[in-house]
């Protein structure tokens, strides 16, 4: 009778599992697990138990249990690795000693990630050359190459690694002190007298004007077109290789599984460690929004409020120059058959939705409030009839909101398109004229591919 009951129960479970299988598979990547009351209760009991039994004896027993955990994989060849037990790993690696309360898993044996030895050798050589290409180009552009891969590359080449191999790295400008003018130019470096000329889209630097006349540019390192094309072709061929795809996919799956295993073993300990962190939670840890276009740094309600406010304050101000014909703000809205009073967030239509996914053209169109490029030029551009005053005011309001929130920062970006040599001076004058500054903002100047 018990077997029959179990079989009946199993059939019900199976039927409920497969009933909506297709629909569930479609939406499963977007499902978010909710922490149920049982899980909260278990967490509370676990915390109480941990606090009450945190004695040295218990910790020793837990460490002993840690050391017995290990996973093995099939060995393809004779193992070169000497480390065979978790004790040896713990004793030789300082990383394992920093958090002794966490359980750890060691995987031993030669592991070729599911590809043949011949393919594995091809993959490793290709990835090694790809890393060397990245290191070379980052050093030529005076960027800092990460130290860990740099040390491994030197080990492969049989050379001794030094800190200079990582490159000079960026130079940081210290933040402005309280009461100090962020637009003070007194601390700028002196003019070194270099002369710059552009030829065929490439900037050449000369010692002085006389050197430019003699056509003697400074010999600065840069990648030649031939070497760049060779490196690019190699990377494109590497990406298309079957063994590389297999190895990369399996490696990512392995790392994902490894993390999930760590999460299963140590989730409670990590949550406990987070809860014991004094005076810090999600609302007072520092958060930085990166890759924020300045023209989209405000929310849609903020932009709508500003448009309405500017209309009621500056309705008779000349704000637009259309082919020599100057228009006031009121005339501009009349020409567009609009009135700010009738505008809503939906009619403004500046929020990205599902229709913008993988559609960069529609994404760009969203930067036009109400679909009107005239409003974009007026409110979201630095160079217009009012010298970008409205745009600067909106950004300063966003900066003020960030300062009030205290722990929120942003990294807005503006574009230099390369259409005119005057773009840089115009952008700089916009910054200084309207004093666009906030201690909670750092700026990026981007050069779009178009």
N, C-alpha and C positions, 0 to 999 in steps of 0.2 A: 504493500500500500504506500509505503514511504517512497519507493522508487517511482511509482506511478505519479505521486504528487510532485516529486522533483521534476519528472519529465514534463508534466503539464505546466509547471511554473516556468521551466526553461523555454517551452514553446511560446508562452505568452511574452516573455522577455525578448525572444528572437523576433516575434511578430511586431512588437512595438519598435524594435530597433530598425527593421527594414521597411516599415510602413512609409515613412517620409524620407527615405534615404537620399533620393536625388535632390530634393529641396534642401535638405540639411547640409549636403555637401556643398551646395552653391553658397550658402550663407555662413558656413562654419568658420571661415577665416575671420569673419567680422564679429563672431560671438565673443562676449566678454564674461568671464566667470565672475559671479558675485560671491562675496564671502558670506556664507550662511551662518546663522546663529550657532550651529553645532561647532563650526570651525572656530568661532570667536570663543566659545566656552572652552574648547580644547586648548586654545592659545592661552587663555587666562590661567587654566589649571597648570599648563606647562610652565608658564612664567613663575607661578607660585612655587612649583616643585623645584625649579632651577634655583630660585632665591634661597629656599630652605635647605637645599642639599649641596650648596656650593662649597664643599669642604675639600681639602687636599686629597683625602682618600678616594672620594668619588671621582675627582679629576684624574687621578692616576689610573683608575679602572677604565674610565672612558678613553684615555689615551691608549691603554693597552688594547681595547677593542678596536680603536682606529687602526692600529698597526697590523691587525689581522686581515684587513680588507684589501683585496687585490684582484685584478682581472687579468686573464691571460688571452693571448691571441695566437693563432697558428704561426709557427716560425718557418719562414721560407728558406733561410740559410742559417749557418751557424751564427749565433748572436755575437755581435762585437761588444754589446753593452755588458758592463761588469755589474751594474746595479740590478739585483734580482729581488730584493725585499724592500718593503716600505721603510724598515728601520734604517737601511743604508741611505735611502733618499732623504729621510728626515735628518740624519746626522750630517749629511754632506751639503744640503741645500738650505741656506738661511731663510728662504721664503717660507719653508714649511714650519720654521720655528717661530715666525712672527704671529701666526694665529693658531696656536696649538689646539684650541677647542673645536676647530673645524675638522670634519672627517674628510679624508682625501683618498683618491683612487689612483693607483699607478697601473699603467698598461705596459707590459714588458714584451720584448721580442722585436724582431725586424718587421716593420710595418710599411708595406708599399702601397697602401690605400687602394687595394683592389685592382691594380694594373700589373702587367707583367714586368719582370725585372728590366727588360730592354726598354719598354715604354717609360718605366720609372726613371731610367737614366736620361732618356731624351727630355722628359719633363723637367727634371732637376737642372739640366744644362740650360734649357730655355728660360726657366724662371731665374736662374743665376744671372744670365745675360740681361734679362729684363730689369732686374734690380740694379745692375751696373749702369744700364742706360739711364734709369731714373736718378741714380746718385750723380752721374755726370752732368745731366741737365740741371739738376737742382743746384749743384755747386757753381755751374756757369752763370746761373741767374742769382747767385749770392743768397740762396735759401739754405736753411738748416736741414740736413738729411738726418733722419732718426738714428740715434746712436746704436740701438740694438742690432738692426740689420747691417749697419756699417761695421760693427765688430765681427759679425759672422762672415761678411764678405772678405775682410782682411784675413780671417782664419783660413778660409778656403784658399786664398792666394798665398798663404804661408808668410804673411807679413805681420808686423807688430802694429796694433791699432793705437792711434794717438787721438786726443780730443780734437785736434785741428781737422781730422778727416771728416768730421760731421759738418764742417762749413761754418761760416761766421754767424749765420742766423740773423734775425731781424734786430734792429736797434729800436728800443722802446723810448717813447717820449714820456717823461714823468707827468703825472696829473697836475693840474693847476691847483695851487694852494688856496686856502680860503682868503678872500680879499684881493687876490692877484687877478689882473686883467688877462683873460685868455687870448686877447687880440694884441697884446703887447709885442712889438717887433724889435724891441731893444736887445733881446737875447739871441737874435738870429746870427748865423755865422757870417763872416765877412765875405765879400765878393772875391773869389779866387781867380777871376779873369778868364775863365774858360769860354771858348766860343763854340756855338753849336750850329750846325747846318743839317738840313734834311735833303738826302738825295735818293730818289726812287723809293721813297717810303722808309728809308733807313736813316736813323739819326747818327751823325758823325760828330765826335767831340774833338776839338782842337785846343792846343795849349793857349793860343791867343789868336787875334785877328790876322796877324802876319802869317802864322802857321796855316790858317785857312786859305789865305791867298796862295801859299806855296803848295796847297793840297797835301799837307802832312798831318793826317789825323792821328790821334793817340791809338796805340795798338792795344785795344781792349778785347778780352776773350769773348767769343760768341760762337754758337754752332753754325757751321757752314751748311748751306742748303743741301749739298750732296750727302753729308753725314746725317742730317736730320731726316731726309727721305729714306736713307738706308735703315735708320733706327725705326722709323714709322712702319716701313714695310715688314720688318722683322716682327714687330709687335702685332701687326694685323695677322701675319701668318701664324704666330704663336696662339693668338686667341682662337683661330679657326681649327687648330689641331685637335683631333679626337681624344688622344691620351691626356692632353692638358685639361680638356673639358671634364673628362671622367675623374681625373685626379682632384681637380678643384672642387667639383660637386661633392665627391665623397669626403673630401677633407672638411668642407663646410658642414656636411651632415654629421660628421664625427664630432666636430667642435660643438655643434648645437646639442647633440646627445650628451656630450660631456658636461655641458653647462646645466642641462636639465637634471642630470644625475646629481650634480653638486647642489642644485636647488632642492631636490628631494631630501638630500642628507642634511643640509645645513640651513634650510629656510627659517626654522624657528630661532636658531642662534643668531642669524643675521638680523631678524626682526627685533630680537631682544637687544642686540647691540645698537640698532637704530633708536629704539625707544629710550635707551639709557644715555643717548647723546644730549647733554643739557642745552637748553635755550635754542633748540634748532628743530624746525619741522619744515614741511613743504612751503609754508607761507613766509618764512623768514630765511630761506636759503636763497642765494643769489641766482637769478635766472637771466639768461642772455638770449635775446632773439637775434639770430644771425640770418644772413641772406634776406633781409627785409628791404625791399625797394622803397626809397624815400617817398615815392608817389603813392605808396600803399601802406605807409606806416601808421596812418590813422584808421580807425574803424569807420564803417559806413555812416553810422549815426553821427559821429563827430564831423565828418565832411558835410553831411546834410545840414547840421546845425550851423556850421560856419558859412555855408552858401546863403542860408536864409538871413543870418546876421549881417553879412556883408551887403546884401541887397537893401536891407532896411537902413543901414548906416551910410552906404556909399552909392545910392541909386543914381545920383546925378554926376558921379565921378567918371571921367574918361578912362576906360580900362582896356579898350581894344582898338587895334589899328588894322583895318581890313583894306589892303591895297590903297593906302593913302587916306581912306575914309575913317575918321575917328568916331567911335561909338561909346556912349555912356553905358553903365551896367544895366540900366533900365532898358535902353534901346537894344542892347545885345539880347536880353531875354525876350523882348518883343519880336526880334528878328527870328528867334528860335521857337516862337509861339509857345512860350513857357511863362509861368509865374511861380516864383519860389514857394508861395503859399500852398500851391497844389502839389509840390514835390513830396514824395514819400521815399522810404528806403527801397521799396520795390521798384518804383519808377526810376530811381537813381541808377539801379542795376549795376552796381560796381562790385558785387560779391561773386566770388568764383563758385560755381556749382558743378554738377556732374557733367554738364555739357562742355566744360573747359578742359576736362581730362584728356591728355594727349592731343589737345588742339591748341597750339600756341597762338594761332591767329585769333581765335575767340578769346583766349586769355588776354591778349593785348587789347582787344576791343573793350574789355571790361575797364580799362583805364580811362575811358571816355564817359564821364558822367552823363546820364540820359542819352548816351550814344552821340553826344555832340563834341567834336574835337575842339570847338571854340572854348568850351568850359574847361577842357583839359589844359589848353594853353594858358588859360587865365588862372586856374587854381593849382595846377600840378606841374608848372614849368618854372625854371629859374630865369629864363630869358624871354620877357614879353614886354608889353607896353608899360607895365608898372614895375618893371625890374624884379619880378618874382616876389613881390611883397606878400601876397596872399599865401603863397606856398611856404614862405619863411615863417609867417605867423602860425600856420597850422602846425608846422614841425616844432616850433617853440612851445606850442600848447601841449603837444605830445610829450616833449621833453619835460615840461612842468609836471605832467601827470606821472611820468616815470619817477621823478624826484620825490613826489608825494608818496608813491608806493615804496620808495627807499630801496627795495631789494630787486627791482626790475631794471634791466638794462637792455639796450638795443644797439644793433650795428647796421644802421641804414646805409644804402648805397645809391650813388648818383652816377650817371653815365657820361662818359666822354666819347663821342662818336667818331672823332677824327675828320669831321667835315670841314673844319676851319682851324687855323692856328690860334684864333682868338678865343676858342672855347675855354682854355685853361684860365686866362685872365678874367673872362666874364664870370666863370664859376667862382673864382677867388673873390672877385669884387662883390658877388652876391652874398657870400659868406660874411665878409667883413662889413658890408654896408648894413645888413639886417642883423648882424651879430648873432648868427645862428650857432648857438653853443649850449650844451647841456653836459654836466659831468656824468650823466647816465647814458651818454651816447658816444660811440666811436664811429668814425666815418670810413666808408670804403668807396673808392672811385673805380668803377668798372668800365671795361672797354668791350662792348658787345661784339659778337662775331660778325654782325651785319656791317 
